[in-house]
Amino acid sequence: MVGRIYMSFCVLLLIVIIVSMVYFVASKGLANFISGRVSLTDFLFGTKWAPEAATPSFGALPFISGSFLVTLLAALIASPLSICAALFMTEIVPGWGKKLLQPVIELLSGIPSVVYGFVGLSVIVPFLRDTFPGQGIGVAAGALVLSVMILPTITSVAADALSSLPQNLKESSFALGATRWQTISRVILPTTMPAIMTGVVLGMARAFGEALAVQMVIGNAPFVPRSLFESASTLTSVITLSMGNTTMGSTLNNALWSMALVLMLMTFVFVLLVRMLERRNKI
Amino acid sequence: MKPKTADKIATTFIVFFALLIVAILIGLLGYILVRGLNHISWDFLTSAPQKIRAGGGVGPQLFNSLYLLVLTLLITVPLGLGAGIFMAEYARPGKLTNFIRLIVEVLSSFPSIVVGLFGLLLIVNYFDLGFSLISGAIALTFFNLPLMVRITEQAFRTVPKAQKEAGFALGLSKWKIVTSVLFPVALPTIITGTILSAGRVFGEAAALMFTAGMSSPRLNFSDWNPLHSNSPLNPFRPAETLAVHIWKINSEGLAPDAIQIAAGASAVLVITVLLFNLLARFFGRYIYRKLTASKRVN
């Protein structure tokens, strides 16, 4: 009986946490729009971020576009690599391939994000500075750092999907005389695509919410990026940098909360996408 | 192109990219360790950081990280166990269970900075706990709890059904089966998962910047009374952790040897996470043998 009550309490606590989280972030994030100090369209589509100007403007498009840009780029870089790694583990050399890559994936996912940021700052940024125009810091550096960070997420989900594929599907393809690549490209990948996409979406969710590693290498200029090697900002990086220097309740502070609300809403979108993909996967 | 040639080319590509990932990891670890290890010394690990001069260490930060980890696990482990066991053994399939599962999923995919901001709003300001270890530990609880729930639930689900049925056949109550039949079998998996999640908590920074704070008071390591403001054990003092320290000196470090300190601190962080990984494997196997008097195959 006591155990039952205690367990219900634990579950109730989870519900309370999430409800209060949504409530508090939403109430803070919507404050500017409700009081009319900033209009929703200005916030979402305004390109000018000048909170300290004589007529302050709070256009968050530079940060929203920066977030989406680095996330998409990171997914574009990481997905092919991860799918190759997963195929290597399950199709090419199932035995020692898994023994080799499993610990690699675990270690990569265990490295803290600030360490990724530090390595990005001291390896990737100088490399980009020497090979491409610009300062090295910028969208490309952010996307590269993020792509390494999300590799383990996509790889492990993709490897799970590939290894749970029914064996007879592959065998019948081989029996028809198909080569391994034909089997992979025409049978294995099409059947497991929804599951692999789940991994990609999970990776994107992680990239979208990652704060410190990106902040360290992206340069943090409040402009809509026009080139990959230009300094830019993301929602998370501007929150990281500005939240500590603002007073609670000011328009600027509330605008930062609005960005946190955008982050939160995007999390819901990602979870929804994952759920949809999983449902497709079952059929 | 002939199918055979295409097959060869594709295989080469796949092997190349898979090995590239291995190379990335080796490069990463090698870089961090080579750059950092020669900066690590007993003095570096124990002395306090310097603001402007060179030669500072990471003593208080390292202690804060470990202490915060202990506090967080003290809160999350019992709560996560409770909710996880409920989800695995008691929750009936239905709308409510689906809803709770959705909550766990959403909570575990929230960006850690949002968790940190929520902590800032609710714990630091509303409950007036200030920038403190306890605020940080509670924020990390929001962050770690969904993980613990999932670990526990999965551990319980992997226990063979026959074990449970044998318990029922003996006429045991459900609670008794959970505590004395299922729990010991699930424990190694739970411990392994907990230690792995501890590694994640140890390296977490974004959620802590706004809850545990970005500074440490002058600590007096001979004063272990948790009520004194300079005591390392006082849970109500602000505490900058190792990960936050790395971020801070990279973003606004003034010391001339900031880069070396960042390299050394990164190496300490990575080595600790590696140790957690090894410990998780070792402990899981050891306890499994202790509790079940059998050898696990893997």
HADDOCK unambig.tbl for C-alpha pairs under 7 A between the chains (distance, minus, plus):
assign (segid A and resid 6 and name CA) (segid B and resid 82 and name CA) 6.76 0.50 0.50
assign (segid A and resid 7 and name CA) (segid B and resid 82 and name CA) 4.56 0.50 0.50
assign (segid A and resid 7 and name CA) (segid B and resid 83 and name CA) 5.44 0.50 0.50
assign (segid A and resid 7 and name CA) (segid B and resid 86 and name CA) 5.82 0.50 0.50
assign (segid A and resid 10 and name CA) (segid B and resid 79 and name CA) 5.50 0.50 0.50
assign (segid A and resid 10 and name CA) (segid B and resid 82 and name CA) 5.80 0.50 0.50
assign (segid A and resid 10 and name CA) (segid B and resid 83 and name CA) 5.02 0.50 0.50
assign (segid A and resid 11 and name CA) (segid B and resid 83 and name CA) 5.04 0.50 0.50
assign (segid A and resid 18 and name CA) (segid B and resid 103 and name CA) 6.97 0.50 0.50
assign (segid A and resid 18 and name CA) (segid B and resid 107 and name CA) 6.80 0.50 0.50
assign (segid A and resid 21 and name CA) (segid B and resid 118 and name CA) 6.34 0.50 0.50
assign (segid A and resid 25 and name CA) (segid B and resid 118 and name CA) 6.82 0.50 0.50
assign (segid A and resid 81 and name CA) (segid B and resid 17 and name CA) 5.70 0.50 0.50
assign (segid A and resid 81 and name CA) (segid B and resid 18 and name CA) 6.92 0.50 0.50
assign (segid A and resid 84 and name CA) (segid B and resid 14 and name CA) 4.81 0.50 0.50
assign (segid A and resid 84 and name CA) (segid B and resid 17 and name CA) 6.09 0.50 0.50
assign (segid A and resid 84 and name CA) (segid B and resid 18 and name CA) 5.86 0.50 0.50
assign (segid A and resid 85 and name CA) (segid B and resid 14 and name CA) 6.98 0.50 0.50
assign (segid A and resid 85 and name CA) (segid B and resid 17 and name CA) 6.68 0.50 0.50
assign (segid A and resid 85 and name CA) (segid B and resid 18 and name CA) 4.31 0.50 0.50
assign (segid A and resid 88 and name CA) (segid B and resid 14 and name CA) 6.40 0.50 0.50
assign (segid A and resid 88 and name CA) (segid B and resid 15 and name CA) 6.32 0.50 0.50
assign (segid A and resid 88 and name CA) (segid B and resid 18 and name CA) 6.37 0.50 0.50
assign (segid A and resid 104 and name CA) (segid B and resid 22 and name CA) 6.39 0.50 0.50
assign (segid A and resid 104 and name CA) (segid B and resid 25 and name CA) 6.70 0.50 0.50
assign (segid A and resid 108 and name CA) (segid B and resid 25 and name CA) 6.58 0.50 0.50
assign (segid A and resid 110 and name CA) (segid B and resid 199 and name CA) 6.87 0.50 0.50
assign (segid A and resid 110 and name CA) (segid B and resid 200 and name CA) 6.49 0.50 0.50
assign (segid A and resid 110 and name CA) (segid B and resid 273 and name CA) 6.67 0.50 0.50
assign (segid A and resid 111 and name CA) (segid B and resid 270 and name CA) 6.24 0.50 0.50
assign (segid A and resid 112 and name CA) (segid B and resid 203 and name CA) 4.74 0.50 0.50
assign (segid A and resid 112 and name CA) (segid B and resid 204 and name CA) 6.62 0.50 0.50
assign (segid A and resid 114 and name CA) (segid B and resid 243 and name CA) 6.30 0.50 0.50
assign (segid A and resid 114 and name CA) (segid B and resid 246 and name CA) 6.75 0.50 0.50
assign (segid A and resid 114 and name CA) (segid B and resid 247 and name CA) 6.04 0.50 0.50
assign (segid A and resid 115 and name CA) (segid B and resid 266 and name CA) 5.73 0.50 0.50
assign (segid A and resid 179 and name CA) (segid B and resid 3 and name CA) 6.81 0.50 0.50
assign (segid A and resid 179 and name CA) (segid B and resid 4 and name CA) 6.77 0.50 0.50
assign (segid A and resid 179 and name CA) (segid B and resid 7 and name CA) 6.45 0.50 0.50
assign (segid A and resid 180 and name CA) (segid B and resid 7 and name CA) 6.35 0.50 0.50
assign (segid A and resid 181 and name CA) (segid B and resid 7 and name CA) 4.77 0.50 0.50
assign (segid A and resid 181 and name CA) (segid B and resid 10 and name CA) 6.46 0.50 0.50
assign (segid A and resid 209 and name CA) (segid B and resid 111 and name CA) 4.43 0.50 0.50
assign (segid A and resid 210 and name CA) (segid B and resid 111 and name CA) 6.57 0.50 0.50
assign (segid A and resid 211 and name CA) (segid B and resid 113 and name CA) 6.65 0.50 0.50
assign (segid A and resid 211 and name CA) (segid B and resid 206 and name CA) 6.59 0.50 0.50
assign (segid A and resid 212 and name CA) (segid B and resid 206 and name CA) 6.45 0.50 0.50
assign (segid A and resid 216 and name CA) (segid B and resid 251 and name CA) 6.72 0.50 0.50
assign (segid A and resid 260 and name CA) (segid B and resid 114 and name CA) 6.13 0.50 0.50
assign (segid A and resid 264 and name CA) (segid B and resid 110 and name CA) 6.76 0.50 0.50
assign (segid A and resid 267 and name CA) (segid B and resid 109 and name CA) 6.70 0.50 0.50
assign (segid A and resid 267 and name CA) (segid B and resid 110 and name CA) 6.11 0.50 0.50
assign (segid A and resid 268 and name CA) (segid B and resid 106 and name CA) 6.92 0.50 0.50
assign (segid A and resid 271 and name CA) (segid B and resid 106 and name CA) 6.53 0.50 0.50
